[in-house]
Amino acid sequence: MATSLFTQIRRDLHQIPEPGFAEVKTQKYLLDYLERLPQERMQIKTWRTGILVRIAGTNPKRTIAWRTDMDGLPIAEETSYPFRSLHEGYMHACGHDMHMAIALGLVTHFVEQPIADDLLFLFQPAEEGPGGAQPMMESEEFASWRPDCIFALHIAPEYPVGYIATKPGILFANTSELYIDLVGKGGHAAFPHKANDMVVAGSHLITQLQTIVARNVDPLDSAVVTIGKLEGGTKQNIIAEKARLEGTIRTFSTESMALVKARIEALVKGIEAGFDCTASIDYGVGYCQVYNEEKLTTAFMDWVREQGEDVTLIACKEAMTGEDFGYFLQEIPGFLFWLGVHTPYGLHHSKIEPSEDAIEVAIRLVSRYFTWLSEQN
């Protein structure tokens, strides 16, 4: 079977994953495609490595926006694809290649079949970090075309193709990166009494951090504290002078985020006192929750249920995933939904191979939804 245009676009983009705010090849690829489309109704602006595309409506009363993310992840790819990443150590392991292909499919559809309302398509860089949504919103380019409502999707490995999932209210958690550096006194392994071991200190701290969720967070609330990386020492017979812990915090409420950070800071002070060392904490990049506007989301879910067997809707639960699309939703009503791509490997996995059939499912669904939404004025 011949490969569809937007499946091929996804494969092209899959080969050139790039870090946040360094999506130079990606931006060029997208611009090259956009410039080949009919230009009569379309305006294009760039912002850093991102792109804003405006399509004029036939009788506009508002602007409807769609956002897609662009960046890849620092993951060495282990898929079976013949179109694997050409950028060593980087991979589109979170579906942003599919997200962009879907967005180009929507742009193509509405350039050829405009609706009454204006449309704005945002190709946003740096979703995986350091976060592109908030600075894009603060840009002059965004302000000049500021939309009245905004929407997005994210691939979901656990759902079959043809299924989508969402809910009103909170969908994704508040998130924060976590970096803790411990500094003591290094030395020879044969003379431990003359040194101050930061591998031991770091190990104790990791154990203590696990008590925060178990003993400080309300059991009817939800939080996650994960240390994904511990780095310390230089050789097996040298006592480590430094140790670095890297992790993530995730909560469903801003109050719990503040509580977790306060407990982390208290425990780190205890490690400083107990191990006679110094410590510093860096919370890195933090994303606010993704909160789906109740009225729009409920109306969308009702609309999907009326579409028949083409797409099946699941009313899902909230997840501890993070997404900087939440910054758009803080100021502009809209929602995000999960798109089923049916793969046994999860997001950010080196072997994830999402089903490309989901690309056309999403293009058909969102193009019909935007057409319907524009008729509701």
C-alpha positions in Angstrom: 0.0 0.0 0.0 1.3 3.4 -0.9 2.5 5.7 1.9 0.2 8.7 2.4 1.6 12.2 2.2 1.4 12.9 5.9 2.8 9.5 6.9 5.8 10.3 4.7 6.1 13.7 6.3 6.1 12.0 9.7 8.9 9.7 8.6 10.9 12.6 7.2 10.5 14.5 10.5 11.3 11.4 12.5 14.8 11.4 11.0 15.7 14.9 12.2 14.8 15.2 15.9 16.4 18.2 17.5 16.6 19.7 21.0 14.4 22.5 22.2 15.1 25.9 20.6 17.5 24.1 18.2 14.8 22.8 15.8 16.5 24.4 12.8 16.2 21.6 10.3 12.7 20.9 11.5 11.6 24.5 11.1 13.1 24.6 7.6 11.3 21.4 6.6 8.0 22.8 7.8 8.4 26.1 6.1 9.4 24.5 2.8 6.1 22.5 2.9 4.0 25.5 4.0 5.4 27.7 1.2 4.3 25.1 -1.4 0.7 25.5 -0.4 -1.7 28.1 -1.8 -0.9 31.4 -0.1 -4.1 33.4 -0.8 -5.5 32.9 2.7 -2.4 32.0 4.6 0.1 34.2 6.5 3.3 32.8 8.1 5.4 34.2 10.9 8.4 32.7 12.6 9.3 33.0 16.3 12.7 31.6 17.3 12.6 28.1 15.9 8.8 28.0 15.9 6.2 28.9 13.3 2.8 30.6 13.4 0.4 30.0 10.5 -2.8 32.1 10.1 -5.6 31.0 7.7 -8.2 33.7 7.0 -11.8 32.6 7.4 -14.6 33.4 5.0 -16.6 35.3 7.6 -14.6 35.4 10.8 -16.0 36.1 14.2 -13.1 34.6 16.2 -9.8 32.8 15.9 -9.5 29.0 16.6 -6.0 27.8 17.4 -4.3 24.4 17.1 -0.9 23.8 18.7 1.7 21.2 17.9 5.1 20.6 19.5 8.3 20.2 17.6 11.3 19.0 19.6 12.9 15.6 20.1 14.4 13.9 23.1 18.0 12.9 24.0 17.3 9.2 23.5 19.3 6.7 21.4 16.7 5.1 19.0 16.2 1.4 19.1 13.2 1.0 16.8 13.0 -1.3 13.7 12.3 1.6 11.4 14.2 2.0 8.1 13.8 5.7 8.7 15.5 5.9 12.0 16.9 9.2 13.4 19.9 10.6 11.6 20.8 12.6 14.6 22.8 10.4 16.9 21.6 10.3 20.5 18.3 12.0 19.6 14.9 10.6 18.8 11.2 11.6 18.4 10.2 9.3 21.2 7.2 11.4 22.4 5.3 11.6 19.1 6.1 15.1 18.1 6.9 13.9 14.6 3.3 12.6 14.4 1.9 15.8 16.0 3.6 18.0 13.3 2.4 15.7 10.5 -1.2 16.0 11.8 -0.9 19.8 12.1 0.4 20.0 8.5 -2.5 17.9 7.4 -4.9 20.3 9.1 -3.3 23.3 7.5 -3.5 21.7 4.1 -7.2 20.9 4.6 -8.2 24.3 5.7 -6.1 26.2 3.1 -8.1 24.2 0.5 -11.5 24.2 2.4 -11.6 27.3 4.6 -14.2 27.7 7.3 -15.9 30.9 8.5 -13.6 31.5 11.4 -9.9 32.4 11.3 -7.5 29.6 12.2 -4.1 29.8 13.9 -1.6 26.9 13.8 1.2 27.1 16.3 4.3 25.0 15.7 5.8 25.4 19.2 9.5 24.5 20.0 11.0 23.2 23.2 8.0 21.4 24.8 10.4 18.8 26.3 12.4 21.6 27.8 13.2 24.3 28.6 9.6 25.1 27.7 8.4 27.0 24.7 4.8 27.6 25.4 5.2 30.4 27.9 7.7 32.5 26.0 5.8 32.0 22.8 2.7 33.4 24.5 4.7 36.4 25.5 5.9 37.1 22.0 4.7 39.9 19.8 4.0 37.4 17.0 1.5 35.5 19.2 0.0 38.7 20.6 -0.8 40.0 17.1 -2.8 36.8 16.3 -4.0 35.9 19.8 -6.7 33.2 19.5 -10.1 33.0 21.3 -9.8 29.2 21.9 -7.0 26.7 21.6 -6.7 22.9 21.2 -4.1 20.1 21.0 -3.6 16.4 21.1 -1.0 14.0 22.4 -0.4 10.4 21.2 -1.3 7.7 23.7 0.4 4.3 23.3 -2.1 2.5 25.5 -5.2 3.2 23.3 -6.0 1.5 20.0 -6.1 3.4 16.8 -9.5 5.0 16.3 -9.8 5.8 20.0 -9.3 9.2 21.7 -9.5 10.0 25.4 -10.0 13.2 27.4 -12.0 14.7 30.3 -13.1 18.1 31.6 -10.9 19.7 34.2 -7.4 18.6 35.1 -5.8 16.2 32.6 -2.1 16.5 33.2 -0.2 17.3 36.4 1.9 20.2 37.6 5.5 19.2 37.1 8.9 20.4 38.2 12.4 19.2 37.4 14.7 18.6 40.4 18.5 18.8 40.6 20.3 18.5 44.0 24.1 18.9 44.2 26.0 17.7 47.3 29.6 18.7 48.0 31.7 17.2 50.8 35.4 16.2 51.0 36.9 13.5 48.8 39.7 11.2 49.7 41.3 7.7 49.5 39.1 4.7 50.1 41.7 3.4 52.6 41.2 6.5 54.8 37.4 7.0 55.1 37.8 8.9 58.4 39.7 11.7 56.5 37.0 12.2 53.9 33.3 12.9 53.6 31.5 10.5 51.2 28.8 12.2 49.0 27.7 8.9 47.5 26.6 7.8 51.0 25.0 11.2 51.6 23.2 11.0 48.3 22.0 7.5 48.9 20.6 8.5 52.3 18.9 11.5 50.7 17.2 9.4 48.0 15.7 7.1 50.7 14.5 10.1 52.7 12.9 11.7 49.6 10.7 8.6 49.2 9.0 9.4 52.5 7.6 12.6 51.3 4.7 11.1 49.3 4.3 8.2 51.8 4.2 10.4 54.9 3.7 14.1 54.0 1.2 14.2 51.2 -2.5 13.6 51.9 -3.3 10.1 50.8 -6.4 11.4 49.1 -4.2 13.7 47.0 -1.6 12.6 44.5 2.1 13.3 44.1 5.3 11.8 42.7 8.9 12.3 43.6 11.2 10.4 41.4 15.0 10.4 41.3 16.0 9.1 37.9 19.7 9.7 38.1 22.4 9.6 40.8 25.9 10.6 39.7 28.9 10.7 42.0 32.6 9.7 42.2 35.3 9.1 39.7 36.9 5.7 40.6 36.2 2.7 42.7 38.8 3.5 45.3 38.2 7.2 45.6 35.7 8.5 48.1 33.3 10.9 46.2 33.6 14.6 46.9 30.5 15.4 44.9 27.1 13.8 44.1 24.3 15.0 41.9 20.7 13.8 42.1 18.4 14.4 39.1 14.6 13.8 39.3 11.1 15.1 38.8 8.2 16.2 41.0 4.6 15.8 39.9 1.4 16.9 41.7 -2.2 17.5 40.8 -2.5 20.6 43.0 -0.3 23.7 43.3 -0.6 23.3 47.1 0.9 19.9 47.0 3.7 21.1 44.8 4.6 23.7 47.4 4.4 21.2 50.2 6.7 18.7 48.4 9.3 21.4 47.6 9.2 22.5 51.3 9.8 19.0 52.5 12.7 18.5 50.0 14.4 21.6 51.2 14.0 20.5 54.8 15.4 17.1 54.1 18.4 18.5 52.2 19.2 20.8 55.2 19.1 17.7 57.4 21.6 16.0 55.0 23.9 19.0 55.2 23.9 18.8 59.0 24.1 15.1 59.2 26.9 14.6 56.7 28.7 17.9 57.2 28.4 18.9 53.5 26.9 21.7 51.5 23.9 21.3 49.1 22.1 23.3 46.5 18.7 22.7 44.9 17.6 23.7 41.4 14.0 23.1 40.3 14.8 23.6 36.7 11.9 23.8 34.3 8.4 23.6 35.8 5.1 23.2 33.9 1.6 24.0 35.2 -1.2 21.6 35.0 -3.2 21.0 31.8 -6.7 22.0 32.7 -9.4 21.4 30.1 -12.1 24.1 30.0 -15.3 22.4 31.2 -17.8 23.7 28.7 -15.7 23.3 25.5 -14.5 19.8 26.5 -17.9 18.5 27.4 -19.4 19.8 24.1 -16.5 18.2 22.2 -17.0 14.9 23.9 -20.8 15.0 23.2 -20.0 15.8 19.6 -17.5 12.9 19.2 -20.1 10.5 20.6 -22.5 11.6 17.9 -20.0 10.9 15.1 -20.8 7.2 15.0 -18.2 4.4 14.7 -15.4 6.4 13.1 -13.9 7.4 16.4 -14.5 6.0 19.9 -14.3 8.3 22.9 -13.0 7.2 26.3 -13.6 9.4 29.3 -10.2 9.0 30.9 -8.7 9.8 34.3 -6.1 12.5 34.9 -2.4 11.5 34.5 0.9 12.5 36.1 2.3 13.4 32.7 3.5 17.0 32.1 2.9 19.3 29.1 3.6 22.9 28.7 0.4 23.3 26.7 -1.1 24.0 30.1 0.3 27.6 29.9 -1.9 28.3 26.9 -4.9 26.9 28.8 -4.3 29.1 31.8 -5.3 32.1 29.7 -7.2 30.8 26.7 -10.1 28.3 26.9 -9.6 25.0 25.2 -8.5 21.4 25.8 -6.1 18.6 25.0 -7.0 15.0 24.2 -5.1 11.7 23.9 -4.9 10.0 20.4 -4.6 6.3 20.4 -1.6 4.9 18.5 -1.5 1.3 19.8 2.1 0.4 20.7 3.5 -1.7 23.5 6.2 0.8 24.3 5.5 3.9 26.3 6.2 7.5 25.7 10.0 8.4 25.9 10.9 4.8 25.2 13.7 4.1 22.7 11.6 1.4 21.0 8.3 3.2 20.6 6.7 2.7 17.2 3.3 4.5 17.2 0.8 3.3 14.5 0.9 5.8 11.6 -2.8 5.0 10.8 -3.6 7.4 13.7 -2.4 10.4 11.6 -5.3 10.3 9.2 -7.7 9.6 12.0 -6.7 12.8 13.8 -6.7 14.9 10.6 -10.3 13.8 9.8 -11.5 14.2 13.3 -10.1 17.7 14.0 -10.9 19.1 10.6 -14.6 18.0 11.1 -14.6 19.3 14.6 -13.2 22.7 13.6 -15.8 23.0 10.8 -18.6 22.1 13.3 -17.2 24.5 15.9 -17.1 27.4 13.5 -20.8 26.8 12.7 -21.7 27.2 16.4 -21.2 31.1 16.4 
